[in-house]
Amino acid sequence: MPQLDTSTWSTMILSMILTLFIMFQLKISKHYFPMNPKLKQMSPLKSNTPWEEKWTKIYSLLSLPLQ
């Protein structure tokens, strides 16, 4: 039974890794990335709702007197 020749495996693996790295670098280099992204200033929205200005009390059904 002949033995498997593994002497070229390391060369093959290294060349595949190098090729994948180069292809990945070329693919990334075609993208445009902004150099200085700036944050957008968001002002908090204030809504006028009637319950914000007056105190409200929420009654639990268990705390109400029995009828």
Backbone bond lengths (Angstrom), bond angles and torsions (degrees), N, CA, C in turn:
res aa  C-N    CA-C-N  psi(-1)  N-CA   C-N-CA  omega(-1)  CA-C   N-CA-C  phi
1 M - - - 1.447 - - 1.535 108.53 -
2 P 1.340 117.04 124.36 1.477 118.82 -177.48 1.528 111.35 -73.53
3 Q 1.305 114.78 148.13 1.457 119.65 179.04 1.525 109.76 -88.58
4 L 1.334 114.14 151.95 1.459 120.47 -179.62 1.527 109.08 -77.86
5 D 1.315 115.15 130.72 1.468 120.08 -179.80 1.531 108.97 -83.33
6 T 1.316 116.89 112.15 1.470 121.03 -177.56 1.518 112.46 -107.48
7 S 1.292 118.13 14.06 1.459 120.19 -175.94 1.533 112.53 -70.40
8 T 1.320 118.37 -25.55 1.471 119.85 -177.67 1.523 112.46 -96.89
9 W 1.319 117.51 -0.93 1.462 119.90 -177.62 1.523 112.67 -62.33
10 S 1.303 117.04 -42.98 1.470 119.43 -178.14 1.529 110.83 -63.92
11 T 1.316 116.86 -39.79 1.463 120.53 177.63 1.524 110.24 -64.25
12 M 1.296 116.16 -42.58 1.453 120.59 -179.97 1.523 111.71 -64.21
13 I 1.319 116.69 -45.40 1.466 120.83 -178.88 1.523 110.86 -64.60
14 L 1.317 117.34 -44.18 1.466 120.42 179.33 1.520 111.88 -64.85
15 S 1.310 117.29 -39.82 1.468 119.22 179.06 1.530 111.24 -67.96
16 M 1.333 117.40 -35.85 1.472 119.56 177.34 1.525 111.21 -67.01
17 I 1.323 116.49 -41.10 1.471 119.98 178.89 1.525 110.29 -64.67
18 L 1.305 116.95 -42.99 1.460 120.94 178.48 1.529 111.15 -63.05
19 T 1.327 116.92 -42.64 1.463 120.81 179.03 1.527 111.23 -64.15
20 L 1.327 116.86 -43.30 1.465 119.56 178.09 1.525 111.69 -63.77
21 F 1.316 116.34 -38.88 1.461 119.73 178.57 1.527 110.91 -63.66
22 I 1.326 117.12 -44.77 1.469 121.10 -179.94 1.524 110.61 -64.79
23 M 1.318 116.79 -42.46 1.471 119.53 179.42 1.528 111.34 -64.32
24 F 1.323 116.04 -39.79 1.457 120.01 178.68 1.531 111.15 -65.74
25 Q 1.319 116.90 -40.94 1.463 120.63 178.42 1.530 111.09 -64.19
26 L 1.304 116.89 -40.20 1.461 120.02 178.65 1.526 111.41 -66.94
27 K 1.301 115.86 -38.11 1.462 119.52 179.48 1.528 110.77 -66.79
28 I 1.317 116.81 -41.08 1.466 120.43 -179.72 1.534 110.89 -70.16
29 S 1.306 117.11 -35.95 1.463 119.94 -175.29 1.526 112.88 -67.41
30 K 1.319 117.86 -14.89 1.467 120.36 179.25 1.521 112.47 -84.78
31 H 1.325 117.05 -7.77 1.460 120.42 179.67 1.520 109.77 -88.87
32 Y 1.331 114.30 147.14 1.455 119.93 177.78 1.526 108.83 -100.79
33 F 1.325 116.20 122.71 1.450 121.35 177.11 1.526 108.15 -115.04
34 P 1.325 118.33 125.96 1.470 119.68 179.12 1.529 110.74 -64.09
35 M 1.306 114.95 141.00 1.458 119.01 -176.28 1.528 112.33 -73.89
36 N 1.327 116.88 -44.14 1.454 120.52 -177.05 1.524 110.36 -127.76
37 P 1.293 118.42 86.35 1.461 117.48 177.52 1.529 110.21 -69.89
38 K 1.318 116.34 134.63 1.461 120.40 -177.93 1.518 109.36 -107.76
39 L 1.314 114.04 142.14 1.454 119.27 179.30 1.524 110.24 -77.36
40 K 1.291 114.99 141.81 1.452 120.27 178.13 1.522 108.33 -86.11
41 Q 1.307 115.95 131.71 1.461 119.81 179.35 1.518 109.28 -79.26
42 M 1.318 114.04 117.89 1.461 119.26 179.78 1.525 108.18 -107.08
43 S 1.315 116.24 123.04 1.455 119.04 176.42 1.521 108.10 -90.47
44 P 1.310 116.96 137.84 1.467 118.79 -179.26 1.528 110.18 -66.41
45 L 1.306 114.79 134.30 1.457 119.73 -179.68 1.525 108.97 -83.55
46 K 1.317 115.86 127.82 1.459 121.26 179.73 1.517 108.00 -106.41
47 S 1.302 115.57 118.61 1.461 118.96 178.25 1.523 108.99 -105.66
48 N 1.290 115.83 139.68 1.463 120.35 179.16 1.521 109.15 -90.70
49 T 1.298 114.63 104.73 1.455 119.79 176.82 1.518 108.11 -118.55
50 P 1.303 117.31 144.16 1.480 118.88 -174.39 1.524 114.02 -64.37
51 W 1.334 117.48 -28.08 1.464 117.46 -176.21 1.524 113.09 -81.92
52 E 1.313 118.81 -6.26 1.464 119.08 176.73 1.522 111.68 -78.49
53 E 1.320 117.25 -25.78 1.461 119.91 -173.75 1.516 112.92 -96.20
54 K 1.287 118.34 -16.81 1.463 118.67 -179.62 1.523 110.06 -122.55
55 W 1.302 114.92 155.62 1.446 121.05 -178.56 1.523 108.94 -80.81
56 T 1.292 116.36 133.27 1.465 119.84 177.64 1.515 108.84 -121.96
57 K 1.303 114.68 151.22 1.450 120.10 179.94 1.522 107.72 -120.94
58 I 1.309 115.12 131.50 1.456 119.89 179.47 1.525 107.17 -106.62
59 Y 1.301 115.69 124.02 1.461 120.39 -179.13 1.518 109.43 -94.56
60 S 1.291 115.02 134.73 1.455 120.18 173.46 1.523 108.08 -83.04
61 L 1.301 115.83 142.75 1.458 119.35 -178.92 1.524 111.81 -62.45
62 L 1.309 116.86 -29.42 1.455 119.14 -179.28 1.523 112.75 -75.12
63 S 1.326 117.53 -22.52 1.460 119.64 -177.44 1.534 112.57 -90.15
64 L 1.304 117.43 -7.48 1.455 119.64 178.98 1.536 110.24 -74.34
65 P 1.331 117.83 149.53 1.473 119.30 179.07 1.542 110.73 -67.58
66 L 1.282 114.07 151.26 1.465 118.40 178.53 1.523 110.35 -72.53
67 Q 1.304 115.58 145.47 1.468 118.51 -178.93 1.503 111.09 -101.48
